[in-house]
Amino acid sequence: MNTPTTRAGFVAIVGAPNAGKSTLVNALVGSKVSIVSPKVQTTRMRVIGIAMSDLPDGTRAQVVLVDTPGIFRVAKRRLERAMVAAAWQGAEDADVVALVVDVERGLGEETRAIVEKLKETRSTRYLILNKIDLVPRDRLLALTAELNALVPFERTFMVSALRNDHVADVLAAFASAVPAGPFLYPEDQAADLPLRLLAAEVTREQVFLQLHQELPYETAVETDKWEERGDGSVRIEQTIHVQRDGQRAIVLGKGGARIKQIGARARHELTQLLERPVHLFLHVKVSERWAEDPAHYRSIGLDFEPKS
């Protein structure tokens, strides 16, 4: 029997908010597919990153990474409930579920609650201890033992996603674990996220990076217009939604300085991602009840009425 030439499957990346899941996905893919900021709960949708890997036996594998929203222990608001539902749906649909734990924070209540839920999954379970450069080795070994005592993981990895340390070992393990079969996406595709949504996420990242101490994370960005121009460039119009007039003033900045800076950095990111000139126009709008708008939930891939 010939060895299968290709493998392909889904890996769900789960964990408490700010555990480093998006950073890990970006490192595995080798390009930016998920936004990263110091703000917890940056990821709102199941961003799919696609990583390719060559195994020692000549098999080529496609690992489809589902970067789920960070899971809250107690989801109180509608947006939080929708994000948690999306996270667990991603885990249920995957061939492998990888729990990412921030080793600096250790086994907190949120991670403990996720571990309890993982006992129910039939998928292969991997444990990924992240940010290992920040703690001594004996603490890593103790945390590994503690987590594996709660629920057995098939494999445990110790990485620094930010530094790209040992990330290749994780990708190789994912590639070996997904089932034999044809690729699910073209080999040169890095993410399954519509460009309009990707552009909105890039701008939202810049809002968070520059204003994360001043704005609540509910701030939203929507791409209103996407115009392909004859010279090969693209014209993008976006709206930044905030909930109060005071927040609008913060985003605009004195004399519009802040919004110009957000736009300039987002435009630079988008130019690199799209590999062509980008003309970006930003507007700021007070939308007090956008977090209760079903259309907004649909636009970012969440269910307005998630199943409990």
ChimeraX commands (.cxc) that place a marker at each C-alpha (Angstrom):
marker #1 position 0.00,0.00,0.00 radius 0.5
marker #1 position 1.37,3.39,-0.95 radius 0.5
marker #1 position 1.69,6.05,1.71 radius 0.5
marker #1 position -0.98,8.74,1.22 radius 0.5
marker #1 position 0.54,11.76,-0.46 radius 0.5
marker #1 position -1.65,14.30,1.30 radius 0.5
marker #1 position -3.34,14.89,4.63 radius 0.5
marker #1 position -5.83,17.58,5.63 radius 0.5
marker #1 position -7.92,18.37,8.66 radius 0.5
marker #1 position -9.05,20.90,11.26 radius 0.5
marker #1 position -7.31,21.92,14.48 radius 0.5
marker #1 position -9.22,24.11,16.97 radius 0.5
marker #1 position -7.09,26.44,19.07 radius 0.5
marker #1 position -8.89,27.09,22.39 radius 0.5
marker #1 position -7.94,28.82,25.61 radius 0.5
marker #1 position -8.67,31.59,28.06 radius 0.5
marker #1 position -8.67,35.19,26.80 radius 0.5
marker #1 position -5.21,36.53,25.93 radius 0.5
marker #1 position -3.47,33.16,26.18 radius 0.5
marker #1 position -1.67,33.85,22.89 radius 0.5
marker #1 position -3.91,31.86,20.54 radius 0.5
marker #1 position -3.87,34.38,17.69 radius 0.5
marker #1 position -0.10,34.84,17.97 radius 0.5
marker #1 position 0.31,31.06,17.75 radius 0.5
marker #1 position -1.95,30.80,14.69 radius 0.5
marker #1 position -0.03,33.55,12.91 radius 0.5
marker #1 position 3.27,31.82,13.74 radius 0.5
marker #1 position 2.01,28.45,12.50 radius 0.5
marker #1 position 0.70,29.91,9.24 radius 0.5
marker #1 position 3.76,32.09,8.74 radius 0.5
marker #1 position 1.71,35.20,7.98 radius 0.5
marker #1 position -0.82,37.40,9.68 radius 0.5
marker #1 position -4.33,35.92,9.59 radius 0.5
marker #1 position -5.60,36.84,13.05 radius 0.5
marker #1 position -5.34,40.16,14.86 radius 0.5
marker #1 position -3.24,40.50,17.96 radius 0.5
marker #1 position -3.41,43.24,20.59 radius 0.5
marker #1 position -2.88,43.66,24.35 radius 0.5
marker #1 position -6.68,43.81,24.72 radius 0.5
marker #1 position -8.34,40.58,25.86 radius 0.5
marker #1 position -11.05,39.16,23.61 radius 0.5
marker #1 position -9.57,40.56,20.41 radius 0.5
marker #1 position -10.75,37.62,18.31 radius 0.5
marker #1 position -14.50,37.61,17.76 radius 0.5
marker #1 position -14.92,35.15,14.93 radius 0.5
marker #1 position -13.53,31.75,14.05 radius 0.5
marker #1 position -10.68,32.94,11.87 radius 0.5
marker #1 position -9.33,30.06,9.83 radius 0.5
marker #1 position -5.61,30.02,9.15 radius 0.5
marker #1 position -4.16,27.46,6.76 radius 0.5
marker #1 position -0.70,26.00,7.41 radius 0.5
marker #1 position 1.19,23.67,5.05 radius 0.5
marker #1 position 3.73,21.13,6.29 radius 0.5
marker #1 position 5.98,18.47,4.70 radius 0.5
marker #1 position 6.32,15.31,6.77 radius 0.5
marker #1 position 9.51,13.17,6.78 radius 0.5
marker #1 position 7.85,10.39,4.75 radius 0.5
marker #1 position 7.15,12.78,1.88 radius 0.5
marker #1 position 3.52,13.35,2.79 radius 0.5
marker #1 position 2.32,16.93,2.41 radius 0.5
marker #1 position -0.22,18.07,4.98 radius 0.5
marker #1 position -2.67,20.95,5.16 radius 0.5
marker #1 position -3.59,21.99,8.70 radius 0.5
marker #1 position -6.69,24.19,8.88 radius 0.5
marker #1 position -6.47,26.18,12.12 radius 0.5
marker #1 position -9.65,27.43,13.73 radius 0.5
marker #1 position -8.67,30.38,15.93 radius 0.5
marker #1 position -11.58,30.54,18.35 radius 0.5
marker #1 position -12.59,33.46,20.57 radius 0.5
marker #1 position -11.18,33.26,24.09 radius 0.5
marker #1 position -13.58,31.34,26.30 radius 0.5
marker #1 position -15.09,33.14,29.28 radius 0.5
marker #1 position -15.83,31.20,32.44 radius 0.5
marker #1 position -19.13,33.05,32.81 radius 0.5
marker #1 position -20.48,34.65,29.64 radius 0.5
marker #1 position -22.91,37.37,30.72 radius 0.5
marker #1 position -23.42,39.65,27.73 radius 0.5
marker #1 position -24.92,38.56,24.43 radius 0.5
marker #1 position -21.66,39.15,22.55 radius 0.5
marker #1 position -19.75,37.04,25.07 radius 0.5
marker #1 position -22.29,34.20,24.82 radius 0.5
marker #1 position -22.06,34.26,21.02 radius 0.5
marker #1 position -18.27,34.15,21.15 radius 0.5
marker #1 position -18.24,31.21,23.58 radius 0.5
marker #1 position -20.72,29.30,21.41 radius 0.5
marker #1 position -18.48,29.89,18.37 radius 0.5
marker #1 position -15.44,28.65,20.28 radius 0.5
marker #1 position -17.03,25.37,21.32 radius 0.5
marker #1 position -18.53,24.79,17.89 radius 0.5
marker #1 position -15.02,25.10,16.48 radius 0.5
marker #1 position -13.76,22.53,18.99 radius 0.5
marker #1 position -16.57,20.07,18.27 radius 0.5
marker #1 position -15.92,20.20,14.51 radius 0.5
marker #1 position -12.14,19.68,14.74 radius 0.5
marker #1 position -9.92,16.61,14.36 radius 0.5
marker #1 position -7.61,17.98,17.06 radius 0.5
marker #1 position -8.31,20.42,19.91 radius 0.5
marker #1 position -5.26,22.30,21.21 radius 0.5
marker #1 position -5.55,24.06,24.57 radius 0.5
marker #1 position -3.23,27.08,24.80 radius 0.5
marker #1 position -2.29,28.10,28.35 radius 0.5
marker #1 position -0.45,31.26,29.36 radius 0.5
marker #1 position 2.14,29.82,31.75 radius 0.5
marker #1 position 2.57,33.15,33.54 radius 0.5
marker #1 position -1.07,33.03,34.64 radius 0.5
marker #1 position -1.11,29.27,35.10 radius 0.5
marker #1 position -4.25,27.29,35.85 radius 0.5
marker #1 position -6.77,30.06,36.50 radius 0.5
marker #1 position -10.50,29.63,36.89 radius 0.5
marker #1 position -11.18,30.22,33.19 radius 0.5
marker #1 position -8.65,27.62,32.06 radius 0.5
marker #1 position -9.93,25.16,34.66 radius 0.5
marker #1 position -13.48,25.58,33.31 radius 0.5
marker #1 position -12.24,24.95,29.75 radius 0.5
marker #1 position -10.41,21.81,30.87 radius 0.5
marker #1 position -13.64,20.51,32.43 radius 0.5
marker #1 position -15.45,21.08,29.16 radius 0.5
marker #1 position -12.64,19.37,27.21 radius 0.5
marker #1 position -13.41,16.14,29.04 radius 0.5
marker #1 position -16.52,15.90,26.86 radius 0.5
marker #1 position -14.77,16.23,23.50 radius 0.5
marker #1 position -14.04,13.17,21.38 radius 0.5
marker #1 position -11.31,14.96,19.42 radius 0.5
marker #1 position -7.59,14.35,20.01 radius 0.5
marker #1 position -6.41,16.75,22.74 radius 0.5
marker #1 position -3.06,18.56,22.75 radius 0.5
marker #1 position -1.73,20.91,25.43 radius 0.5
marker #1 position 0.36,23.93,24.41 radius 0.5
marker #1 position 2.08,25.86,27.19 radius 0.5
marker #1 position 2.81,29.33,25.81 radius 0.5
marker #1 position 5.17,32.14,26.89 radius 0.5
marker #1 position 7.68,29.65,28.33 radius 0.5
marker #1 position 10.47,32.22,28.15 radius 0.5
marker #1 position 8.83,34.05,31.06 radius 0.5
marker #1 position 8.85,31.33,33.76 radius 0.5
marker #1 position 11.37,28.80,35.19 radius 0.5
marker #1 position 11.34,25.21,33.89 radius 0.5
marker #1 position 10.25,23.61,37.16 radius 0.5
marker #1 position 7.08,25.68,37.07 radius 0.5
marker #1 position 6.41,24.43,33.53 radius 0.5
marker #1 position 6.77,20.81,34.60 radius 0.5
marker #1 position 4.46,21.31,37.59 radius 0.5
marker #1 position 1.81,22.97,35.41 radius 0.5
marker #1 position 2.08,20.15,32.83 radius 0.5
marker #1 position 1.48,17.55,35.54 radius 0.5
marker #1 position -1.40,19.52,37.04 radius 0.5
marker #1 position -3.24,19.93,33.73 radius 0.5
marker #1 position -2.70,16.33,32.61 radius 0.5
marker #1 position -4.06,15.12,35.95 radius 0.5
marker #1 position -7.32,16.96,35.25 radius 0.5
marker #1 position -7.70,15.66,31.70 radius 0.5
marker #1 position -5.19,13.50,29.78 radius 0.5
marker #1 position -3.62,15.22,26.78 radius 0.5
marker #1 position -2.13,13.10,24.02 radius 0.5
marker #1 position 0.86,15.43,23.74 radius 0.5
marker #1 position 2.21,18.48,25.56 radius 0.5
marker #1 position 4.25,21.24,23.88 radius 0.5
marker #1 position 6.16,24.14,25.41 radius 0.5
marker #1 position 6.45,27.16,23.12 radius 0.5
marker #1 position 6.94,30.87,22.87 radius 0.5
marker #1 position 4.61,31.82,20.02 radius 0.5
marker #1 position 5.84,35.41,20.04 radius 0.5
marker #1 position 9.47,34.30,19.59 radius 0.5
marker #1 position 8.50,31.41,17.29 radius 0.5
marker #1 position 10.28,28.97,19.64 radius 0.5
marker #1 position 9.27,25.30,19.11 radius 0.5
marker #1 position 6.29,26.30,16.93 radius 0.5
marker #1 position 7.61,24.04,14.13 radius 0.5
marker #1 position 7.28,21.02,16.46 radius 0.5
marker #1 position 3.62,21.88,17.05 radius 0.5
marker #1 position 2.94,22.18,13.32 radius 0.5
marker #1 position 4.62,18.84,12.62 radius 0.5
marker #1 position 2.45,17.17,15.26 radius 0.5
marker #1 position -0.72,18.73,13.84 radius 0.5
marker #1 position 0.29,17.63,10.34 radius 0.5
marker #1 position 0.75,14.03,11.50 radius 0.5
marker #1 position -2.54,14.03,13.41 radius 0.5
marker #1 position -4.92,15.22,10.66 radius 0.5
marker #1 position -6.44,12.45,8.53 radius 0.5
marker #1 position -5.25,11.34,5.11 radius 0.5
marker #1 position -7.18,12.98,2.30 radius 0.5
marker #1 position -7.21,15.75,-0.29 radius 0.5
marker #1 position -6.48,19.37,0.58 radius 0.5
marker #1 position -9.47,21.42,1.67 radius 0.5
marker #1 position -8.13,24.73,0.34 radius 0.5
marker #1 position -5.69,25.85,-2.38 radius 0.5
marker #1 position -2.08,25.41,-1.25 radius 0.5
marker #1 position -1.27,29.11,-1.54 radius 0.5
marker #1 position -4.25,30.28,0.54 radius 0.5
marker #1 position -3.35,31.45,4.07 radius 0.5
marker #1 position -6.81,32.17,5.46 radius 0.5
marker #1 position -10.50,31.60,4.84 radius 0.5
marker #1 position -11.68,35.07,5.76 radius 0.5
marker #1 position -13.41,37.41,3.29 radius 0.5
marker #1 position -11.22,40.37,2.42 radius 0.5
marker #1 position -13.82,42.87,3.66 radius 0.5
marker #1 position -13.76,41.20,7.09 radius 0.5
marker #1 position -9.97,40.92,7.10 radius 0.5
marker #1 position -9.65,44.62,6.33 radius 0.5
marker #1 position -12.04,45.47,9.17 radius 0.5
marker #1 position -10.04,43.30,11.57 radius 0.5
marker #1 position -6.78,45.02,10.59 radius 0.5
marker #1 position -8.27,48.44,11.36 radius 0.5
marker #1 position -9.81,47.18,14.61 radius 0.5
marker #1 position -6.39,45.94,15.67 radius 0.5
marker #1 position -4.94,49.41,15.20 radius 0.5
marker #1 position -7.77,50.94,17.22 radius 0.5
marker #1 position -6.95,48.56,20.07 radius 0.5
marker #1 position -3.19,48.99,19.83 radius 0.5
marker #1 position -3.44,52.74,20.07 radius 0.5
marker #1 position -6.42,53.15,22.39 radius 0.5
marker #1 position -6.68,49.94,24.43 radius 0.5
marker #1 position -6.50,51.79,27.74 radius 0.5
marker #1 position -9.22,54.24,26.73 radius 0.5
marker #1 position -11.86,52.23,24.84 radius 0.5
marker #1 position -13.97,49.19,25.74 radius 0.5
marker #1 position -13.34,46.14,23.60 radius 0.5
marker #1 position -16.89,46.32,22.16 radius 0.5
marker #1 position -15.61,48.84,19.60 radius 0.5
marker #1 position -16.43,47.48,16.14 radius 0.5
marker #1 position -15.20,48.16,12.60 radius 0.5
marker #1 position -17.20,47.43,9.46 radius 0.5
marker #1 position -16.10,47.68,5.84 radius 0.5
marker #1 position -18.82,49.67,4.06 radius 0.5
marker #1 position -17.35,49.88,0.55 radius 0.5
marker #1 position -14.69,47.94,-1.35 radius 0.5
marker #1 position -13.89,49.32,-4.79 radius 0.5
marker #1 position -11.42,47.66,-7.15 radius 0.5
marker #1 position -9.80,50.44,-9.17 radius 0.5
marker #1 position -8.50,50.32,-12.71 radius 0.5
marker #1 position -4.91,51.04,-11.66 radius 0.5
marker #1 position -4.81,47.86,-9.52 radius 0.5
marker #1 position -5.35,49.64,-6.21 radius 0.5
marker #1 position -8.35,49.23,-3.91 radius 0.5
marker #1 position -10.47,51.92,-2.25 radius 0.5
marker #1 position -11.84,50.89,1.16 radius 0.5
marker #1 position -14.34,52.82,3.27 radius 0.5
marker #1 position -14.87,51.72,6.86 radius 0.5
marker #1 position -16.91,52.79,9.87 radius 0.5
marker #1 position -15.58,52.54,13.42 radius 0.5
marker #1 position -18.57,52.03,15.72 radius 0.5
marker #1 position -18.39,53.29,19.30 radius 0.5
marker #1 position -21.12,53.49,21.92 radius 0.5
marker #1 position -20.82,57.05,23.25 radius 0.5
marker #1 position -19.93,60.55,22.06 radius 0.5
marker #1 position -16.96,60.64,24.43 radius 0.5
marker #1 position -15.52,57.52,22.79 radius 0.5
marker #1 position -15.96,59.08,19.36 radius 0.5
marker #1 position -13.87,62.06,20.50 radius 0.5
marker #1 position -11.14,59.70,21.75 radius 0.5
marker #1 position -10.95,57.87,18.41 radius 0.5
marker #1 position -10.86,61.12,16.44 radius 0.5
marker #1 position -8.22,62.73,18.67 radius 0.5
marker #1 position -7.30,66.39,18.77 radius 0.5
marker #1 position -7.83,67.89,15.34 radius 0.5
marker #1 position -8.41,64.38,13.94 radius 0.5
marker #1 position -4.81,63.36,14.69 radius 0.5
marker #1 position -5.63,59.98,16.22 radius 0.5
marker #1 position -7.92,58.77,13.44 radius 0.5
marker #1 position -5.28,59.79,10.89 radius 0.5
marker #1 position -2.67,57.72,12.71 radius 0.5
marker #1 position -4.99,54.71,12.97 radius 0.5
marker #1 position -5.75,55.01,9.26 radius 0.5
marker #1 position -2.10,55.35,8.26 radius 0.5
marker #1 position -1.02,52.24,10.16 radius 0.5
marker #1 position -4.00,50.19,9.02 radius 0.5
marker #1 position -3.36,51.25,5.42 radius 0.5
marker #1 position 0.28,50.17,5.73 radius 0.5
marker #1 position -0.77,46.73,7.08 radius 0.5
marker #1 position -3.38,46.29,4.36 radius 0.5
marker #1 position -0.96,47.31,1.60 radius 0.5
marker #1 position 1.41,44.56,2.76 radius 0.5
marker #1 position -1.35,41.96,3.16 radius 0.5
marker #1 position -3.02,42.68,-0.19 radius 0.5
marker #1 position 0.27,43.39,-1.99 radius 0.5
marker #1 position -1.15,46.44,-3.78 radius 0.5
marker #1 position -1.87,50.11,-3.05 radius 0.5
marker #1 position -4.73,50.76,-0.62 radius 0.5
marker #1 position -6.78,53.95,-0.26 radius 0.5
marker #1 position -8.41,53.77,3.18 radius 0.5
marker #1 position -11.10,56.14,4.45 radius 0.5
marker #1 position -12.31,55.90,8.05 radius 0.5
marker #1 position -15.45,57.30,9.67 radius 0.5
marker #1 position -16.42,57.17,13.35 radius 0.5
marker #1 position -20.06,56.66,14.30 radius 0.5
marker #1 position -21.86,56.50,17.64 radius 0.5
marker #1 position -23.92,53.28,17.50 radius 0.5
marker #1 position -25.21,52.77,21.01 radius 0.5
marker #1 position -26.91,49.44,20.39 radius 0.5
marker #1 position -24.76,47.76,17.77 radius 0.5
marker #1 position -24.04,44.94,20.25 radius 0.5
marker #1 position -27.76,44.06,20.02 radius 0.5
marker #1 position -27.93,44.17,16.21 radius 0.5
marker #1 position -28.42,40.69,14.61 radius 0.5
marker #1 position -26.96,41.94,11.30 radius 0.5
marker #1 position -23.66,42.81,12.96 radius 0.5
marker #1 position -23.40,39.34,14.47 radius 0.5
marker #1 position -23.97,37.75,11.07 radius 0.5
marker #1 position -21.32,40.00,9.52 radius 0.5
marker #1 position -18.63,38.67,11.88 radius 0.5
marker #1 position -19.72,35.03,11.70 radius 0.5
marker #1 position -21.47,34.72,15.08 radius 0.5
marker #1 position -24.95,33.53,16.00 radius 0.5
marker #1 position -27.20,36.23,17.49 radius 0.5
marker #1 position -29.06,33.54,19.45 radius 0.5
marker #1 position -26.34,30.94,20.22 radius 0.5
marker #1 position -27.34,27.51,21.47 radius 0.5
marker #1 position -26.49,27.08,25.12 radius 0.5
marker link #1:1,2 radius 0.2
marker link #1:2,3 radius 0.2
marker link #1:3,4 radius 0.2
marker link #1:4,5 radius 0.2
marker link #1:5,6 radius 0.2
marker link #1:6,7 radius 0.2
marker link #1:7,8 radius 0.2
marker link #1:8,9 radius 0.2
marker link #1:9,10 radius 0.2
marker link #1:10,11 radius 0.2
marker link #1:11,12 radius 0.2
marker link #1:12,13 radius 0.2
marker link #1:13,14 radius 0.2
marker link #1:14,15 radius 0.2
marker link #1:15,16 radius 0.2
marker link #1:16,17 radius 0.2
marker link #1:17,18 radius 0.2
marker link #1:18,19 radius 0.2
marker link #1:19,20 radius 0.2
marker link #1:20,21 radius 0.2
marker link #1:21,22 radius 0.2
marker link #1:22,23 radius 0.2
marker link #1:23,24 radius 0.2
marker link #1:24,25 radius 0.2
marker link #1:25,26 radius 0.2
marker link #1:26,27 radius 0.2
marker link #1:27,28 radius 0.2
marker link #1:28,29 radius 0.2
marker link #1:29,30 radius 0.2
marker link #1:30,31 radius 0.2
marker link #1:31,32 radius 0.2
marker link #1:32,33 radius 0.2
marker link #1:33,34 radius 0.2
marker link #1:34,35 radius 0.2
marker link #1:35,36 radius 0.2
marker link #1:36,37 radius 0.2
marker link #1:37,38 radius 0.2
marker link #1:38,39 radius 0.2
marker link #1:39,40 radius 0.2
marker link #1:40,41 radius 0.2
marker link #1:41,42 radius 0.2
marker link #1:42,43 radius 0.2
marker link #1:43,44 radius 0.2
marker link #1:44,45 radius 0.2
marker link #1:45,46 radius 0.2
marker link #1:46,47 radius 0.2
marker link #1:47,48 radius 0.2
marker link #1:48,49 radius 0.2
marker link #1:49,50 radius 0.2
marker link #1:50,51 radius 0.2
marker link #1:51,52 radius 0.2
marker link #1:52,53 radius 0.2
marker link #1:53,54 radius 0.2
marker link #1:54,55 radius 0.2
marker link #1:55,56 radius 0.2
marker link #1:56,57 radius 0.2
marker link #1:57,58 radius 0.2
marker link #1:58,59 radius 0.2
marker link #1:59,60 radius 0.2
marker link #1:60,61 radius 0.2
marker link #1:61,62 radius 0.2
marker link #1:62,63 radius 0.2
marker link #1:63,64 radius 0.2
marker link #1:64,65 radius 0.2
marker link #1:65,66 radius 0.2
marker link #1:66,67 radius 0.2
marker link #1:67,68 radius 0.2
marker link #1:68,69 radius 0.2
marker link #1:69,70 radius 0.2
marker link #1:70,71 radius 0.2
marker link #1:71,72 radius 0.2
marker link #1:72,73 radius 0.2
marker link #1:73,74 radius 0.2
marker link #1:74,75 radius 0.2
marker link #1:75,76 radius 0.2
marker link #1:76,77 radius 0.2
marker link #1:77,78 radius 0.2
marker link #1:78,79 radius 0.2
marker link #1:79,80 radius 0.2
marker link #1:80,81 radius 0.2
marker link #1:81,82 radius 0.2
marker link #1:82,83 radius 0.2
marker link #1:83,84 radius 0.2
marker link #1:84,85 radius 0.2
marker link #1:85,86 radius 0.2
marker link #1:86,87 radius 0.2
marker link #1:87,88 radius 0.2
marker link #1:88,89 radius 0.2
marker link #1:89,90 radius 0.2
marker link #1:90,91 radius 0.2
marker link #1:91,92 radius 0.2
marker link #1:92,93 radius 0.2
marker link #1:93,94 radius 0.2
marker link #1:94,95 radius 0.2
marker link #1:95,96 radius 0.2
marker link #1:96,97 radius 0.2
marker link #1:97,98 radius 0.2
marker link #1:98,99 radius 0.2
marker link #1:99,100 radius 0.2
marker link #1:100,101 radius 0.2
marker link #1:101,102 radius 0.2
marker link #1:102,103 radius 0.2
marker link #1:103,104 radius 0.2
marker link #1:104,105 radius 0.2
marker link #1:105,106 radius 0.2
marker link #1:106,107 radius 0.2
marker link #1:107,108 radius 0.2
marker link #1:108,109 radius 0.2
marker link #1:109,110 radius 0.2
marker link #1:110,111 radius 0.2
marker link #1:111,112 radius 0.2
marker link #1:112,113 radius 0.2
marker link #1:113,114 radius 0.2
marker link #1:114,115 radius 0.2
marker link #1:115,116 radius 0.2
marker link #1:116,117 radius 0.2
marker link #1:117,118 radius 0.2
marker link #1:118,119 radius 0.2
marker link #1:119,120 radius 0.2
marker link #1:120,121 radius 0.2
marker link #1:121,122 radius 0.2
marker link #1:122,123 radius 0.2
marker link #1:123,124 radius 0.2
marker link #1:124,125 radius 0.2
marker link #1:125,126 radius 0.2
marker link #1:126,127 radius 0.2
marker link #1:127,128 radius 0.2
marker link #1:128,129 radius 0.2
marker link #1:129,130 radius 0.2
marker link #1:130,131 radius 0.2
marker link #1:131,132 radius 0.2
marker link #1:132,133 radius 0.2
marker link #1:133,134 radius 0.2
marker link #1:134,135 radius 0.2
marker link #1:135,136 radius 0.2
marker link #1:136,137 radius 0.2
marker link #1:137,138 radius 0.2
marker link #1:138,139 radius 0.2
marker link #1:139,140 radius 0.2
marker link #1:140,141 radius 0.2
marker link #1:141,142 radius 0.2
marker link #1:142,143 radius 0.2
marker link #1:143,144 radius 0.2
marker link #1:144,145 radius 0.2
marker link #1:145,146 radius 0.2
marker link #1:146,147 radius 0.2
marker link #1:147,148 radius 0.2
marker link #1:148,149 radius 0.2
marker link #1:149,150 radius 0.2
marker link #1:150,151 radius 0.2
marker link #1:151,152 radius 0.2
marker link #1:152,153 radius 0.2
marker link #1:153,154 radius 0.2
marker link #1:154,155 radius 0.2
marker link #1:155,156 radius 0.2
marker link #1:156,157 radius 0.2
marker link #1:157,158 radius 0.2
marker link #1:158,159 radius 0.2
marker link #1:159,160 radius 0.2
marker link #1:160,161 radius 0.2
marker link #1:161,162 radius 0.2
marker link #1:162,163 radius 0.2
marker link #1:163,164 radius 0.2
marker link #1:164,165 radius 0.2
marker link #1:165,166 radius 0.2
marker link #1:166,167 radius 0.2
marker link #1:167,168 radius 0.2
marker link #1:168,169 radius 0.2
marker link #1:169,170 radius 0.2
marker link #1:170,171 radius 0.2
marker link #1:171,172 radius 0.2
marker link #1:172,173 radius 0.2
marker link #1:173,174 radius 0.2
marker link #1:174,175 radius 0.2
marker link #1:175,176 radius 0.2
marker link #1:176,177 radius 0.2
marker link #1:177,178 radius 0.2
marker link #1:178,179 radius 0.2
marker link #1:179,180 radius 0.2
marker link #1:180,181 radius 0.2
marker link #1:181,182 radius 0.2
marker link #1:182,183 radius 0.2
marker link #1:183,184 radius 0.2
marker link #1:184,185 radius 0.2
marker link #1:185,186 radius 0.2
marker link #1:186,187 radius 0.2
marker link #1:187,188 radius 0.2
marker link #1:188,189 radius 0.2
marker link #1:189,190 radius 0.2
marker link #1:190,191 radius 0.2
marker link #1:191,192 radius 0.2
marker link #1:192,193 radius 0.2
marker link #1:193,194 radius 0.2
marker link #1:194,195 radius 0.2
marker link #1:195,196 radius 0.2
marker link #1:196,197 radius 0.2
marker link #1:197,198 radius 0.2
marker link #1:198,199 radius 0.2
marker link #1:199,200 radius 0.2
marker link #1:200,201 radius 0.2
marker link #1:201,202 radius 0.2
marker link #1:202,203 radius 0.2
marker link #1:203,204 radius 0.2
marker link #1:204,205 radius 0.2
marker link #1:205,206 radius 0.2
marker link #1:206,207 radius 0.2
marker link #1:207,208 radius 0.2
marker link #1:208,209 radius 0.2
marker link #1:209,210 radius 0.2
marker link #1:210,211 radius 0.2
marker link #1:211,212 radius 0.2
marker link #1:212,213 radius 0.2
marker link #1:213,214 radius 0.2
marker link #1:214,215 radius 0.2
marker link #1:215,216 radius 0.2
marker link #1:216,217 radius 0.2
marker link #1:217,218 radius 0.2
marker link #1:218,219 radius 0.2
marker link #1:219,220 radius 0.2
marker link #1:220,221 radius 0.2
marker link #1:221,222 radius 0.2
marker link #1:222,223 radius 0.2
marker link #1:223,224 radius 0.2
marker link #1:224,225 radius 0.2
marker link #1:225,226 radius 0.2
marker link #1:226,227 radius 0.2
marker link #1:227,228 radius 0.2
marker link #1:228,229 radius 0.2
marker link #1:229,230 radius 0.2
marker link #1:230,231 radius 0.2
marker link #1:231,232 radius 0.2
marker link #1:232,233 radius 0.2
marker link #1:233,234 radius 0.2
marker link #1:234,235 radius 0.2
marker link #1:235,236 radius 0.2
marker link #1:236,237 radius 0.2
marker link #1:237,238 radius 0.2
marker link #1:238,239 radius 0.2
marker link #1:239,240 radius 0.2
marker link #1:240,241 radius 0.2
marker link #1:241,242 radius 0.2
marker link #1:242,243 radius 0.2
marker link #1:243,244 radius 0.2
marker link #1:244,245 radius 0.2
marker link #1:245,246 radius 0.2
marker link #1:246,247 radius 0.2
marker link #1:247,248 radius 0.2
marker link #1:248,249 radius 0.2
marker link #1:249,250 radius 0.2
marker link #1:250,251 radius 0.2
marker link #1:251,252 radius 0.2
marker link #1:252,253 radius 0.2
marker link #1:253,254 radius 0.2
marker link #1:254,255 radius 0.2
marker link #1:255,256 radius 0.2
marker link #1:256,257 radius 0.2
marker link #1:257,258 radius 0.2
marker link #1:258,259 radius 0.2
marker link #1:259,260 radius 0.2
marker link #1:260,261 radius 0.2
marker link #1:261,262 radius 0.2
marker link #1:262,263 radius 0.2
marker link #1:263,264 radius 0.2
marker link #1:264,265 radius 0.2
marker link #1:265,266 radius 0.2
marker link #1:266,267 radius 0.2
marker link #1:267,268 radius 0.2
marker link #1:268,269 radius 0.2
marker link #1:269,270 radius 0.2
marker link #1:270,271 radius 0.2
marker link #1:271,272 radius 0.2
marker link #1:272,273 radius 0.2
marker link #1:273,274 radius 0.2
marker link #1:274,275 radius 0.2
marker link #1:275,276 radius 0.2
marker link #1:276,277 radius 0.2
marker link #1:277,278 radius 0.2
marker link #1:278,279 radius 0.2
marker link #1:279,280 radius 0.2
marker link #1:280,281 radius 0.2
marker link #1:281,282 radius 0.2
marker link #1:282,283 radius 0.2
marker link #1:283,284 radius 0.2
marker link #1:284,285 radius 0.2
marker link #1:285,286 radius 0.2
marker link #1:286,287 radius 0.2
marker link #1:287,288 radius 0.2
marker link #1:288,289 radius 0.2
marker link #1:289,290 radius 0.2
marker link #1:290,291 radius 0.2
marker link #1:291,292 radius 0.2
marker link #1:292,293 radius 0.2
marker link #1:293,294 radius 0.2
marker link #1:294,295 radius 0.2
marker link #1:295,296 radius 0.2
marker link #1:296,297 radius 0.2
marker link #1:297,298 radius 0.2
marker link #1:298,299 radius 0.2
marker link #1:299,300 radius 0.2
marker link #1:300,301 radius 0.2
marker link #1:301,302 radius 0.2
marker link #1:302,303 radius 0.2
marker link #1:303,304 radius 0.2
marker link #1:304,305 radius 0.2
marker link #1:305,306 radius 0.2
marker link #1:306,307 radius 0.2
marker link #1:307,308 radius 0.2
view
